[in-house]
Amino acid sequence: MRKLIVFGTRQIAEVCAFYFDHDSNYRIAAFTVDGAFADADNFCGRPVIPFEEITKSLAPDEHDVFVAIGYGKMNKLRAEKFAAVKTLGYSTARYVSSRAITWPGLLIGENTFIMEANVIQPFASIGANTIIWSGNHIGHHSRIGDHCFLASHVIVSGNVEIGDHCFVGVNATLRDGVKIAPRCLIGAGALLVKDTKADEVYAPSATEASRVPSSRISP
């Protein structure tokens, strides 16, 4: 089994580590974070080593790294650490759940993580350093860029393009052929039926509370 270092000590790192532990050929050797954020020596039963020191004890020729950081600042933080890991000479891990539905020829970039119950149709491609949470549909001939994050139950129809550094929220729907420009934030429940421009935000209104209290409603 290949040895793995997970970058991060927050919930997303804990979740990703669980998947690697139970559904991959990796054995997690340690976690790492920048020294300024190393507030514990141990996380999930493994040592936490300051990132500035990992090459001293965890050689790049013997370990891969997975950068398990969320979508903060439109995935910029994860992109920065991904680049830093590559600069040190480490290869980065890819993960595709054994419970995802995929087809031969799927192209997946480095440091990309695809959870269970995703359906990825033929001729789709997923860029580098992208996280796809559980339960999404990625249509045929769709192309998802680098440094993206798709939450759960997103519908990406056929021949859709999603640019780099995008975030797509829970239950969003992208119509077939739509092109999402870089750095767009597509909020939960959004419906996209036309191309976007870079840096746009689509945030549907939240459901308002009824004026009638629940005590007056018969189930």
Buried (B, 14 or more C-beta within 10 A) or exposed (E): EEBBBBBBBEEBBBBBBEBBBEBBEBEBBBBBBEEEEBEEEEBBEBBBBBBEEBBEEBEBEEBBBBBBBBBEEBBBBBBBBBEBBBEEEBBBBBBBBEEBEBEEEBEBBBBBBBBBBBBBBEBBBBBBBBBBBBBBBBBBBBBBBBBBBBBBBBBBBBBBBBBBBBBBBBBBBBBBBBBBBBBBBBBBBBEBEEEBEEEEEBEBEEEEEEEEEEEEEEE
